Amino acid sequence: MLNEPLKLPKIVIRGRSFMALVVVPEAPLQPWLAALDAQMARSPSFFADRPVIANLSAIDDGGAELGAVLDALAFRELRIVGLEGIDPAALSGTGWERLPKLSQGRDLRSQIADDREVIVPAVAEPDPAAGMIAAPQPGRASLLIDRTVRSGQSIVFDEGDITVIGSVSSGAELIAGGSIHVYGSLRGRAIAGLRTGSTARIFCQKLLAELISIDGIYDLAEHWGDKRHGCAVQIRLERDHLKISPLG
C-alpha cells in the first residue's frame, strides 16, 4: 500500500563518521532486483547523492557474475564507491576491478570522497567561524546544537540523542544513535536509532522532512500526507511501522 513505511530489502546505514548505504544483493538475483526496483519506484530520491557500498558476500558466483551484479546496480544509478564481503581480486578482468574494498566504522570517511559537509563531534576545540560543533563531554549521551542546521550539512552523533534548538534546513540530515529532538522545523532527513534501535523516537515542532527513519524503517513525506505535514509530532516505531502522533 502507498502509505506503508519503507523497509528496503537488505539495505542498511553504515558509518560512524560517514554515512553510506550498504546494499546486500542475494541469489537468486532477479527477485532481489525486482524488490529493489519496487522500492526505488516508491522512493526515487532515497539514493540521491548517497554513496553506496556493495556487500557481495551473499553472491557465490565468479568474477563475471559479480561484475554483472555491480553493472545492474550501476544501471539503476546507484553510486557504487566500494566493496565488502569479497576479495577484490575476484573482479579481475571486469570494469570493477579497481573498486576499493572498504572496512567498517570510522575508516569509511578517509576512504570515500564526498562533497557534502559532514559535521561530527570531535576532540578538537570548536571553531565557531567554521561552523563546527563542540565535542560532547566523555560519557555524555546527547549532543546539543543551538543553531540552524544548514542545507548540505550532516550532523552525525551515534553515541546518543541529538537535540537541535532551531530548525533543520532542506538538504540537511541528522543521524543519531538515539532519539532526535528538533525545537523548530524539521526538513531534510532525520535518521534515529543507530545504537538504541526501536526504542528511539523523533520529536519536532514542525514536520516538513523529506525522509524519517528509526532503526532502519523509513518513511517519506508523500506517505504521511497533509494530516501530519507541518505539525508538531512525535514519531516512534511500532511493529515495524513508523507511527506519527501529534504532540500535546
Residue pairs with C-beta under 8 A, 6 or more apart in sequence:
2 42
2 223
3 223
3 224
3 225
4 223
4 241
5 217
5 218
5 219
5 223
5 240
5 241
5 242
6 39
6 42
6 43
6 46
6 217
6 218
6 219
6 220
6 223
7 216
7 217
7 218
7 240
8 36
8 39
8 46
8 218
9 32
9 35
9 36
9 39
10 23
10 24
10 25
10 26
10 32
11 21
11 22
11 23
11 24
12 21
12 22
12 24
12 216
13 19
13 20
13 21
13 22
13 175
13 191
13 194
13 213
13 216
14 20
14 21
14 22
14 53
14 104
14 108
15 104
15 105
15 106
15 108
15 109
15 156
16 105
16 106
16 120
16 156
16 158
17 106
17 108
17 109
17 118
17 120
17 156
18 106
18 108
18 109
18 112
18 114
18 118
18 156
19 50
19 118
19 154
19 156
19 173
19 175
19 191
20 50
20 51
20 52
20 53
20 81
20 108
20 112
21 47
21 50
21 51
21 52
21 53
22 52
22 53
22 54
22 55
22 84
23 36
23 52
23 53
23 54
23 55
23 73
23 78
24 55
24 57
24 58
24 85
25 32
25 33
25 54
25 56
25 58
25 59
25 69
25 73
26 32
26 58
26 59
27 58
27 59
27 60
27 61
29 59
29 69
29 72
33 72
36 76
37 76
39 46
40 46
40 47
40 76
42 220
43 211
43 218
43 220
45 210
45 211
45 220
46 211
46 218
46 220
47 77
47 78
47 79
49 79
49 116
50 79
51 79
51 81
51 82
51 112
51 114
52 73
52 78
52 79
52 80
52 81
53 80
53 81
53 82
53 83
53 84
53 102
54 69
54 70
54 73
54 80
54 82
54 83
54 84
55 83
55 84
55 85
56 66
56 69
56 83
56 84
56 85
56 86
57 84
57 85
57 86
58 85
59 65
59 66
59 69
59 86
62 90
63 90
63 91
63 92
63 93
63 94
64 93
64 94
66 86
66 90
66 91
66 94
66 96
67 91
67 94
67 95
67 96
70 80
70 91
70 94
70 96
70 99
71 95
73 80
74 80
80 96
80 99
81 99
81 100
81 102
81 112
82 99
82 100
82 101
82 102
82 111
82 112
83 91
83 99
83 100
83 101
83 102
84 101
84 102
86 101
87 101
88 97
88 99
88 100
88 101
91 97
91 99
100 111
102 108
102 111
102 112
103 111
109 118
116 152
116 153
116 154
117 131
117 152
117 153
117 154
118 153
118 154
118 156
119 131
119 132
119 133
119 153
119 154
119 155
119 156
120 156
120 157
121 133
121 134
121 135
121 136
121 143
121 157
121 159
122 132
122 135
123 135
124 132
124 135
126 132
126 133
126 134
126 135
131 150
131 153
133 143
133 145
133 155
136 142
136 143
136 157
136 159
140 159
140 160
141 159
141 160
141 161
141 178
142 160
142 161
142 162
142 163
142 178
143 155
143 157
143 159
143 160
143 161
143 162
143 163
143 176
144 163
144 165
145 155
145 162
145 163
145 164
145 165
145 166
146 165
146 166
147 165
147 166
148 166
148 167
148 168
148 169
148 184
149 155
149 164
149 166
149 167
149 168
149 169
149 172
149 174
149 188
150 169
150 172
151 169
151 170
151 171
151 172
151 188
152 171
152 172
153 172
153 173
154 172
154 173
154 175
155 162
155 164
155 172
155 173
155 174
155 175
156 175
157 175
157 176
157 177
158 175
158 176
158 177
158 194
158 195
159 177
159 195
160 176
160 177
160 178
160 195
160 196
161 176
161 177
161 178
161 179
161 180
161 181
162 174
162 176
162 178
162 179
162 180
162 181
163 180
163 181
163 182
163 183
164 174
164 180
164 181
164 182
164 183
164 184
165 183
165 184
166 183
166 184
167 182
167 184
167 185
167 186
167 187
167 206
168 174
168 182
168 184
168 185
168 186
168 187
168 188
168 190
168 209
169 187
169 188
170 187
170 188
170 208
170 210
171 187
171 188
172 187
172 188
172 189
173 188
173 189
173 190
173 191
174 180
174 182
174 188
174 189
174 190
174 191
174 192
175 191
175 194
176 191
176 192
176 193
176 194
176 200
177 193
177 194
177 195
177 196
178 192
178 193
178 195
178 196
178 200
179 192
179 193
179 196
179 200
179 201
179 202
179 203
180 190
180 192
180 200
180 201
180 202
180 203
180 204
181 203
181 204
182 190
182 202
182 203
182 204
182 205
183 205
184 204
184 205
184 206
185 204
185 205
185 206
185 208
186 202
186 204
186 205
186 206
186 207
186 208
186 209
187 208
187 209
187 210
188 209
188 210
189 209
189 210
189 211
189 212
189 213
190 202
190 204
190 209
190 211
190 212
190 213
191 211
191 212
191 213
192 200
192 201
192 202
192 213
192 214
192 215
193 199
193 200
193 213
193 214
193 215
193 216
193 237
197 215
198 214
198 215
198 237
200 214
200 215
200 237
201 214
201 234
201 235
201 236
202 212
202 214
202 234
202 235
202 236
203 233
203 234
203 235
203 247
204 232
204 233
205 232
205 247
206 230
206 231
206 232
207 224
207 228
207 229
207 230
207 231
207 232
207 233
207 244
208 221
208 229
208 230
209 221
210 220
210 221
211 218
211 219
211 220
211 221
212 218
212 219
212 235
212 242
213 219
214 235
214 236
214 237
214 242
215 237
217 237
217 240
217 241
217 242
218 242
219 242
221 229
224 244
228 244
228 246
231 246
232 246
232 247
232 248
233 244
233 245
233 246
233 247
234 244
234 245
234 247
235 242
235 243
235 244
235 245
236 242
236 243
236 245
237 243
